[in-house]
Amino acid sequence: RSAPLQMGYVPDGLTPAEYERLKKKEAADSAANKKKFLNKPFERLDEWLIAREKKFPNKPGAGHRFVKLKYDMEKEENFTRN
């Protein structure tokens, strides 16, 4: 049997140790960001509107929030009912 490959990707300008530290830091930052939003309660529309009006008085359309879609809005089969 042959030995497994001992190669890996390391960006130019970084040593393998520096790249490992960078990957660990990015993974920790990602985990912290996910943890921040993990147990956030759902917000009702009326609560959101009241908070938005306090933060952006007399500015219609300000304070938008974007959400992920569960379905691809371009595909028609997502909207057909059986």
Residue pairs with C-beta under 8 A, 6 or more apart in sequence:
8 16
10 16
10 19
11 19
14 22
48 65
52 62
52 63
55 63
56 62
56 63
71 78
72 78
